[in-house]
Amino acid sequence: MDKKQEKEFHRIFVMSLDELTEYARAALTKRYPDEKWEGHRFPDYVFTNESVEAAYKIAVKRPELLAKIHCYCPCEQIGHKNLLHCFFKNGEPGVFDKHAVFCTICYGEAMLAFLWAELEATDQEIIEGMKKRFMPERPIPEGITYP
């Protein structure tokens, strides 16, 4: 990315969830101005709030992007392999999964990935951005061990 893109990448990185939602909704409208969203037959739960709605719209339009992203909520404990699994059963577009409705991490990650991809960030830049946002380096508390 050039310096201007890097600056915008960082601006998106520090956005609140409300700002992220507003920005993602505008980017979706710009990218897909003639999209007939009702044709995707979203379940009613997708319309829980504007953030969830934006994230599910991103999932139907950019499944290949979400499939490359690790989800930083504890959903791998229920078998999720990547962020796409949070929106579609078995990570396969077609049958929606309700998981992301209840998780600000899931729908926040989807909006971040989409907005960064719109800046033409590489997959690796997006992945590194997610790591920094959701897993900043912190000392491991005493008594905690990892395999």
C-alpha positions as CSV (number, residue, x, y, z in Angstrom):
1,M,0.0,0.0,0.0
2,D,1.1,3.5,-0.6
3,K,1.3,6.1,2.3
4,K,-2.3,7.3,1.7
5,Q,-3.7,3.8,1.8
6,E,-1.7,3.0,4.9
7,K,-3.1,6.1,6.6
8,E,-6.6,5.0,5.7
9,F,-5.9,1.5,6.8
10,H,-4.9,2.8,10.3
11,R,-7.9,5.1,10.4
12,I,-10.2,2.1,9.8
13,F,-8.2,0.0,12.3
14,V,-9.1,2.4,15.2
15,M,-12.7,3.0,14.3
16,S,-15.4,2.3,16.9
17,L,-18.0,-0.3,15.9
18,D,-20.6,2.4,15.1
19,E,-18.1,4.2,12.8
20,L,-17.0,0.9,11.2
21,T,-20.7,0.1,10.5
22,E,-21.4,3.4,9.0
23,Y,-18.3,3.2,6.8
24,A,-19.0,-0.4,5.7
25,R,-22.6,0.4,4.8
26,A,-21.4,3.3,2.6
27,A,-18.7,1.1,1.0
28,L,-21.3,-1.6,0.3
29,T,-23.6,0.9,-1.4
30,K,-20.8,2.3,-3.4
31,R,-19.4,-1.1,-4.4
32,Y,-22.8,-2.8,-5.1
33,P,-25.2,0.1,-6.0
34,D,-27.7,-2.0,-7.9
35,E,-27.6,-5.1,-5.7
36,K,-31.0,-6.6,-5.0
37,W,-30.2,-7.7,-1.4
38,E,-33.6,-9.3,-1.0
39,G,-32.6,-11.9,-3.5
40,H,-30.1,-13.3,-1.0
41,R,-33.1,-14.4,1.3
42,F,-31.4,-13.4,4.5
43,P,-33.1,-14.9,7.6
44,D,-34.8,-12.3,9.9
45,Y,-32.0,-12.5,12.4
46,V,-29.7,-10.8,9.9
47,F,-31.7,-7.6,10.5
48,T,-30.9,-7.5,14.3
49,N,-28.9,-4.3,13.8
50,E,-27.1,-2.4,11.1
51,S,-23.7,-3.9,12.0
52,V,-25.0,-7.5,11.7
53,E,-26.8,-6.7,8.4
54,A,-23.7,-5.1,6.9
55,A,-21.5,-8.1,7.9
56,Y,-23.9,-10.6,6.4
57,K,-24.0,-8.6,3.2
58,I,-20.2,-8.7,3.1
59,A,-20.3,-12.5,3.7
60,V,-22.6,-13.1,0.7
61,K,-20.5,-10.8,-1.6
62,R,-17.0,-11.7,-0.4
63,P,-17.0,-15.3,1.0
64,E,-13.5,-15.9,-0.5
65,L,-12.1,-13.1,1.6
66,L,-13.7,-14.2,4.9
67,A,-12.5,-17.7,4.3
68,K,-8.9,-16.5,4.5
69,I,-9.5,-14.8,7.9
70,H,-9.0,-16.4,11.3
71,C,-11.9,-15.6,13.7
72,Y,-10.7,-14.3,17.0
73,C,-13.8,-15.3,19.0
74,P,-13.6,-18.7,20.6
75,C,-15.8,-20.3,17.9
76,E,-13.1,-22.8,16.8
77,Q,-14.3,-24.7,19.9
78,I,-17.5,-25.4,18.0
79,G,-15.7,-26.4,14.8
80,H,-15.3,-23.1,12.9
81,K,-12.3,-23.1,10.7
82,N,-12.3,-19.5,9.6
83,L,-14.5,-16.3,9.7
84,L,-16.7,-17.6,6.9
85,H,-18.0,-20.4,9.2
86,C,-19.5,-17.7,11.5
87,F,-21.8,-16.6,8.7
88,F,-22.5,-19.9,6.8
89,K,-22.9,-23.4,8.1
90,N,-19.7,-25.5,7.4
91,G,-18.2,-22.3,5.9
92,E,-20.1,-22.9,2.7
93,P,-22.2,-20.1,1.2
94,G,-25.8,-21.0,0.9
95,V,-27.0,-22.0,4.3
96,F,-26.7,-19.1,6.8
97,D,-25.3,-19.7,10.3
98,K,-26.7,-17.6,13.2
99,H,-23.4,-17.5,15.1
100,A,-22.2,-14.1,13.9
101,V,-25.4,-12.3,14.9
102,F,-24.4,-12.6,18.6
103,C,-20.7,-11.8,18.2
104,T,-19.2,-8.3,17.8
105,I,-15.9,-9.9,17.0
106,C,-17.3,-11.8,14.0
107,Y,-19.2,-9.0,12.4
108,G,-16.5,-6.5,13.3
109,E,-13.9,-8.6,11.6
110,A,-16.0,-9.0,8.5
111,M,-16.4,-5.2,8.2
112,L,-12.7,-4.6,8.8
113,A,-11.7,-7.2,6.2
114,F,-14.0,-5.8,3.6
115,L,-13.0,-2.2,4.1
116,W,-9.3,-3.0,4.1
117,A,-9.8,-5.1,0.9
118,E,-11.5,-2.1,-0.7
119,L,-8.2,-0.2,0.0
120,E,-6.5,-2.9,-2.0
121,A,-4.7,-4.2,1.0
122,T,-3.1,-7.6,0.4
123,D,-4.5,-10.7,2.2
124,Q,-1.4,-10.7,4.3
125,E,-1.8,-7.1,5.3
126,I,-5.4,-7.8,6.3
127,I,-4.4,-10.9,8.3
128,E,-1.7,-8.9,10.1
129,G,-4.1,-6.1,10.8
130,M,-6.5,-8.6,12.4
131,K,-3.8,-10.0,14.5
132,K,-2.8,-6.5,15.8
133,R,-6.4,-5.5,16.4
134,F,-7.6,-8.7,18.1
135,M,-4.5,-10.3,19.5
136,P,-2.1,-7.5,20.5
137,E,1.0,-8.7,22.1
138,R,0.5,-8.9,25.8
139,P,2.4,-10.7,28.5
140,I,0.9,-14.0,29.4
141,P,-0.5,-13.9,33.0
142,E,1.3,-16.0,35.5
143,G,0.0,-19.5,35.8
144,I,-1.3,-19.6,32.3
145,T,0.4,-22.1,29.9
146,Y,-0.2,-22.8,26.3
147,P,0.7,-26.0,24.5
